[in-house]
Amino acid sequence: MDLQTLSTLDDLLSDVLLDGVSLWFQTHKMNKDYRPLRLNQDKILEIIQRRVIVERKVTEAIKDLLDIEFFKKLFQTEKEIQDFTTHARRYLSIYLPTAGFEISHTDRYSSVTNKSEACVIANRPFEVGNELRYCAGTIANLNEQEEKDLENRTSDFSVIKTSRKGTCLFLGPARFVNHDCDPNCSFMSAGANVIYFKVLKPINVNDEITTHYGDNYFGTNNQECLCATCEKYVYYDLVAADTK
C-alpha cells in the first residue's frame, strides 16, 4: 500500500471506527486539514457491536460498511475495495473480545501536542511471550521528499526508522502504542509490511501497553522523552536532590 493510500485510509478509518465510536477526541490525522465525516455513527456502532463483538465476524462487518452509500461511492475499483478491506480489518479487530486491549486516552504528551493523545490499555493479563496480533499496523516506505515533508511535522510519532527498510510511515491501531524506555512489548513483523507486538514482561489489566521507538527517537539518548519510566527517574532524582 503506497503512502497516499495508507494515509487517506488511516485518517478515514480512525475517524469512523475509533474517534466517532469509542473516543471523545480526534486522534492524530496525517492530513492536517482533515475534518470528521458526518456519517450515521449509530449505524457504525451497531455494525461493530453485532458483527464484531457479538458474532465475531469481521469480514461481515466490512461487507456491511461497504454497503453504506458513502463507502459505495468512495471505493469502486477492486484495488480500492481490497485496500479498504485490509486496513478496515485492522481497526475492526480491536473490538474483538479476544483482542485483549482497548484504545484509550492519555494527557502525558499534552505539553508537546497541546491535546489528549491515544494510548493502548490492556483489558486482560498478558504473559511474557504472548503476542498482540490484533494490535497491528501497516508500514509504507518513504522516499527522500516524503521523509523531508514529514520531518516538518511536530509530534508525529507515526514515523519509524528500521535498519532494513529505512524511514517508514507506520499506521493502523498499533500506532497508538506509545514509547517507553522500559517497555513491556517489542515490535514484531509479519510479512513485508505488517507490524504487531510481543510481550516482554507480564502485563496486568489496566496497564498501558508500550514499546521502544529507538535510543535517539526523542533527542540524543532520548533526553526529551516524556515516558512513564523517565518521569519516574526524574522524580527520584528530584527527591534525592531535596534530601541532600
C-alpha positions in Angstrom: 0.0 0.0 0.0 1.5 3.3 -1.0 1.9 6.3 1.3 -1.0 8.4 0.0 -3.5 5.4 0.1 -2.4 4.3 3.5 -2.6 7.9 4.9 -6.0 8.6 3.5 -7.4 5.2 4.7 -6.0 5.6 8.1 -7.4 9.1 8.5 -10.9 7.9 7.4 -10.9 4.6 9.4 -9.5 6.1 12.6 -12.2 8.7 12.4 -15.2 6.4 11.6 -14.2 3.3 13.6 -12.4 4.9 16.6 -12.9 8.6 17.2 -16.6 8.6 16.5 -17.3 5.4 18.3 -15.2 5.0 21.5 -13.1 8.2 22.0 -14.2 11.7 22.8 -11.4 13.4 20.9 -9.9 13.3 17.4 -6.8 11.2 17.1 -3.8 12.4 15.0 -4.5 12.6 11.3 -1.9 12.6 8.5 -3.9 15.3 6.6 -3.7 18.3 8.9 -6.9 19.7 7.3 -8.9 16.6 7.9 -12.4 17.1 9.1 -14.6 14.4 10.7 -17.1 12.7 8.4 -20.8 13.2 9.1 -21.9 9.6 8.9 -24.6 7.8 10.9 -22.4 6.7 13.8 -25.3 4.8 15.3 -25.2 2.5 12.3 -21.4 2.2 12.6 -21.7 1.3 16.2 -24.5 -1.2 15.5 -22.2 -3.0 13.0 -19.3 -3.1 15.4 -21.5 -4.4 18.3 -23.4 -7.0 16.3 -20.9 -8.2 13.8 -17.6 -7.9 15.7 -18.3 -8.0 19.4 -21.2 -10.5 19.4 -20.8 -12.6 16.2 -17.0 -12.1 15.9 -17.4 -11.9 12.1 -15.0 -9.1 11.0 -15.5 -9.9 7.3 -19.2 -9.5 7.6 -18.7 -6.2 9.3 -16.5 -5.0 6.4 -19.3 -6.0 4.0 -21.8 -4.0 6.0 -19.6 -1.0 5.9 -19.2 -1.3 2.1 -23.0 -1.3 1.8 -23.2 2.2 3.3 -23.8 4.6 0.5 -20.8 6.8 1.3 -18.4 3.9 1.0 -20.1 2.6 -2.1 -19.3 5.8 -3.9 -15.8 6.2 -2.4 -14.5 2.7 -3.2 -15.4 1.3 -6.6 -12.4 -0.4 -8.1 -11.2 -3.8 -7.0 -7.9 -2.4 -5.7 -9.7 0.4 -3.7 -12.0 -2.2 -2.1 -9.1 -4.5 -1.3 -7.0 -1.7 0.3 -10.1 -0.6 2.4 -10.8 -4.2 3.4 -7.2 -4.8 4.6 -7.0 -1.7 6.7 -10.5 -1.8 8.0 -9.9 -5.3 9.3 -7.1 -4.0 11.5 -9.4 -1.3 13.1 -12.4 -3.5 13.5 -10.3 -6.3 15.0 -9.5 -4.2 18.1 -13.1 -4.7 19.2 -12.9 -8.5 19.2 -13.5 -9.8 22.7 -10.2 -11.8 22.3 -8.1 -8.7 21.4 -7.1 -8.1 25.0 -6.7 -4.3 24.8 -8.6 -1.1 24.1 -7.7 2.3 22.7 -7.9 5.0 25.4 -6.5 8.5 26.0 -3.6 10.0 27.9 -2.5 13.5 28.7 1.1 12.5 29.2 2.2 14.3 26.0 -0.1 17.3 26.1 2.8 19.6 27.0 4.1 18.8 23.5 1.0 18.2 21.4 -1.4 20.6 23.3 -4.1 17.9 23.3 -5.0 14.5 24.5 -3.3 11.6 22.7 -4.3 8.0 22.3 -2.8 5.1 24.2 -3.3 1.3 24.4 -4.6 -0.2 27.6 -4.7 -4.0 28.4 -8.1 -5.3 29.4 -6.8 -8.7 30.3 -3.5 -10.0 31.6 -0.7 -11.0 29.2 2.3 -13.2 29.9 5.8 -13.0 28.6 5.9 -14.3 25.1 2.2 -13.6 24.3 1.6 -11.8 21.0 -0.8 -9.0 20.4 -1.8 -9.9 16.9 -4.8 -7.7 16.8 -2.8 -4.7 17.7 -1.3 -4.4 14.2 -0.2 -1.8 11.8 0.9 -1.3 8.2 4.1 0.4 7.1 4.8 2.3 3.9 8.3 3.2 2.8 9.1 6.8 2.4 11.2 8.4 -0.4 13.5 11.3 0.3 11.0 14.0 -0.4 8.2 12.3 1.7 10.7 12.0 4.5 11.6 15.7 4.4 7.9 16.6 4.3 7.2 14.5 7.4 10.2 15.9 9.3 8.5 19.3 9.2 5.6 17.9 11.2 6.0 18.2 15.0 4.9 15.4 17.4 4.4 12.9 14.7 5.0 9.5 16.3 3.9 7.6 13.2 7.3 7.7 11.6 9.7 4.9 12.5 13.2 4.1 11.3 14.3 0.5 10.7 17.7 -0.9 9.8 16.1 -3.0 7.0 13.6 -0.6 5.4 14.9 2.8 6.4 12.3 5.5 7.3 8.7 4.3 7.2 5.3 5.6 7.9 3.6 3.4 10.5 -0.2 3.5 10.6 -3.1 1.4 11.9 -4.2 0.7 15.5 -0.6 -0.3 16.5 0.5 3.4 16.1 -1.3 4.2 19.3 1.2 2.0 21.3 3.4 4.6 23.0 7.1 4.6 23.7 8.6 3.8 27.0 12.3 3.5 27.8 11.5 0.3 29.8 8.7 -1.2 27.5 6.6 -4.2 28.1 6.4 -5.1 24.4 8.6 -5.3 21.4 7.9 -4.8 17.7 7.4 -7.9 15.6 7.0 -8.2 11.9 4.6 -10.4 9.9 5.3 -10.3 6.3 6.8 -7.4 4.4 4.7 -4.5 5.7 2.9 -5.6 8.9 3.9 -4.9 12.5 2.4 -6.3 15.7 3.8 -6.8 19.3 5.3 -9.4 21.5 5.1 -9.2 25.3 8.4 -8.7 27.1 7.2 -8.6 30.7 4.0 -9.5 32.5 1.1 -7.1 31.8 -1.8 -6.6 34.1 -5.3 -5.4 33.5 -5.3 -1.5 33.0 -1.5 -1.4 32.3 -0.5 0.7 29.4 1.0 -1.4 26.5 4.3 0.2 25.5 7.2 -0.4 23.1 10.6 1.1 22.4 10.8 3.5 19.5 14.6 3.8 19.5 17.5 5.1 21.5 17.5 8.5 19.9 13.9 9.0 18.9 13.3 11.8 21.4 16.6 13.6 21.1 20.1 12.3 21.8 19.7 9.3 24.2 16.0 10.2 24.4 16.8 13.1 26.7 13.5 14.7 25.7 11.4 11.6 26.4 8.2 12.0 28.4 7.5 8.3 29.1 6.5 7.0 32.5 9.9 5.5 33.1 11.7 8.7 32.5 9.2 10.6 34.6 9.8 8.2 37.5 13.6 8.6 37.3 13.2 12.4 37.2 11.0 12.2 40.3 13.5 10.1 42.1 16.3 12.4 41.1 14.4 15.4 42.5 13.6 13.6 45.7 17.3 12.6 46.1 18.4 16.2 45.5 15.9 17.6 48.1 17.2 15.2 50.7 20.8 16.2 50.3 
